[in-house]
Amino acid sequence: QLNVIIRASLQGLREKIDQLKDSLLRAVSTHQITQLEGDRRQNLVDDLLTRHRQLQASYQNEGPEPDVIRSSLMSGGFKRGVTNPWLLEESEETRGLGFDDLRQQQRRIIEEQDAGLDALSSIISRQKQMGQEIGNELDEQNEIIDDLTNLVENTDDKLRNQTRHVKMVDKKSTSCG
């Protein structure tokens, strides 16, 4: 009877791990959580799968030294030389918080980021407006410069013509004398 309970418990554990995987994939694909958080949770699910396999092997008395595996599983975790960095440290901000508290904290962080993005958006639109005004001012000044260039060229032509007339008058006045 104990074997039946253990087998059913292992099967139930496997089904729940599969449900966790499916939920995690949906949460990541619908952007309910960030990719980084999805990776962290995937590592936790992978750790659960590893523990399930170890329990399954221990139950079936397979693998190297099943008694060592069984006792290590019951005492808090058998590691095969690979440590999971996601499980080692939890930040002080989230330590001791429940699911609802974490969700609330995540919403607060998202609201702060949204406020920051709104401020950045207004700054960028103000800079865009300033750039457009500077562009308009440059266009006007370019037109003024073009007009001045035309006036200077006209004045230069008139000055050359007058200088030629003065030289002719001077030449004629010296030939008459």
C-alpha positions in Angstrom: 0.0 0.0 0.0 2.9 2.4 0.7 4.3 1.6 -2.7 1.0 2.6 -4.3 1.0 5.9 -2.4 4.6 6.7 -3.3 4.0 5.8 -7.0 0.8 8.0 -7.0 2.7 10.8 -5.3 5.5 10.7 -7.8 3.0 10.7 -10.7 1.1 13.6 -9.1 4.4 15.5 -8.7 5.3 14.9 -12.3 1.9 16.2 -13.4 2.2 19.3 -11.3 5.7 20.0 -12.6 4.3 19.7 -16.2 1.5 22.1 -15.2 4.1 24.5 -13.9 6.1 24.3 -17.1 3.0 25.0 -19.2 2.0 27.9 -17.0 5.5 29.3 -17.2 5.5 29.1 -21.0 2.2 30.9 -21.2 3.4 33.6 -18.7 6.5 34.2 -20.7 4.8 34.1 -24.1 2.1 36.6 -23.0 4.6 38.8 -21.3 3.1 38.5 -17.9 6.6 38.1 -16.6 10.0 39.3 -18.0 12.3 36.9 -19.8 14.8 37.1 -17.0 12.1 36.1 -14.5 11.0 33.3 -16.8 14.6 32.0 -17.0 14.8 32.1 -13.2 11.6 30.2 -12.8 12.6 27.7 -15.5 15.7 26.9 -13.5 13.5 26.2 -10.5 11.3 23.9 -12.6 14.4 22.2 -13.9 15.6 21.7 -10.4 12.2 20.1 -9.5 12.5 17.8 -12.5 15.9 16.7 -11.4 14.7 16.0 -7.9 11.7 14.1 -9.4 14.1 12.0 -11.4 16.2 11.4 -8.3 13.2 10.4 -6.3 12.0 8.1 -9.1 15.5 6.5 -9.4 15.6 6.1 -5.6 12.2 4.6 -5.5 13.2 2.0 -8.1 16.6 1.5 -6.4 18.4 2.5 -9.6 21.5 4.6 -10.0 24.7 4.8 -8.0 24.2 4.3 -4.3 20.4 4.8 -4.1 20.5 5.0 -0.3 22.9 8.0 -0.5 20.6 9.7 -3.0 17.5 8.9 -0.9 19.0 10.3 2.3 20.4 13.4 0.5 17.0 14.1 -1.1 15.3 13.9 2.3 17.9 16.1 4.0 17.6 19.1 1.6 19.1 18.5 -1.7 21.6 16.4 -3.6 23.7 18.5 -5.9 25.8 17.0 -8.7 28.5 19.6 -8.6 26.2 22.2 -10.2 24.8 24.9 -8.0 21.9 26.9 -9.1 22.7 30.6 -8.6 19.0 31.4 -8.6 18.5 29.4 -5.4 21.4 30.7 -3.4 20.6 34.3 -2.7 17.3 36.1 -2.4 17.4 39.9 -2.3 16.6 41.7 1.0 13.7 43.4 -0.8 11.9 40.1 -1.6 12.9 37.9 1.3 9.9 36.9 3.3 7.4 38.3 0.8 4.4 36.3 -0.3 3.2 35.9 -3.9 0.7 38.8 -3.6 3.4 41.0 -2.0 5.8 40.2 -4.8 3.2 40.9 -7.4 2.4 44.2 -5.8 6.1 45.1 -5.7 6.4 44.2 -9.3 3.4 46.4 -10.2 5.0 49.3 -8.3 8.3 48.8 -10.1 6.4 48.7 -13.5 4.5 51.9 -12.5 7.8 53.6 -11.7 9.3 52.5 -15.0 6.2 53.7 -16.8 6.4 57.1 -15.1 10.1 57.3 -16.1 9.2 56.4 -19.7 6.5 59.0 -19.7 9.0 61.7 -18.5 11.5 60.5 -21.1 8.8 60.6 -23.8 7.9 64.2 -22.9 11.6 65.3 -22.9 12.1 63.6 -26.3 9.0 65.3 -27.8 10.2 68.7 -26.4 13.6 68.1 -28.0 11.9 67.2 -31.3 9.9 70.4 -31.2 13.0 72.4 -30.5 14.8 70.7 -33.4 12.0 71.5 -35.7 12.0 75.1 -34.6 15.8 75.3 -35.1 15.3 73.8 -38.5 12.7 76.4 -39.4 14.9 79.2 -38.1 17.8 77.9 -40.2 15.6 77.8 -43.3 14.6 81.4 -42.7 18.2 82.5 -42.2 19.3 80.6 -45.3 16.7 82.6 -47.3 18.0 85.8 -45.8 21.6 84.8 -46.6 20.6 84.0 -50.2 18.9 87.4 -50.6 22.0 89.1 -49.1 24.2 87.2 -51.5 22.1 88.3 -54.5 22.2 92.0 -53.3 25.9 91.9 -52.8 26.4 90.4 -56.3 24.2 93.1 -57.8 26.1 95.8 -55.9 29.4 94.3 -57.0 28.3 94.4 -60.6 27.1 98.0 -60.3 30.4 99.0 -58.6 32.5 97.4 -61.4 30.4 99.2 -64.0 30.8 102.5 -62.2 34.6 101.9 -61.8 34.9 101.3 -65.6 33.0 104.5 -66.2 35.2 106.4 -63.9 38.3 105.0 -65.6 36.9 105.9 -69.0 36.1 109.4 -67.9 39.6 109.7 -66.3 41.2 108.5 -69.6 39.2 110.9 -71.7 40.0 113.8 -69.4 43.7 113.1 -69.6 43.6 112.8 -73.4 41.8 116.1 -73.8 44.3 118.1 -71.8 
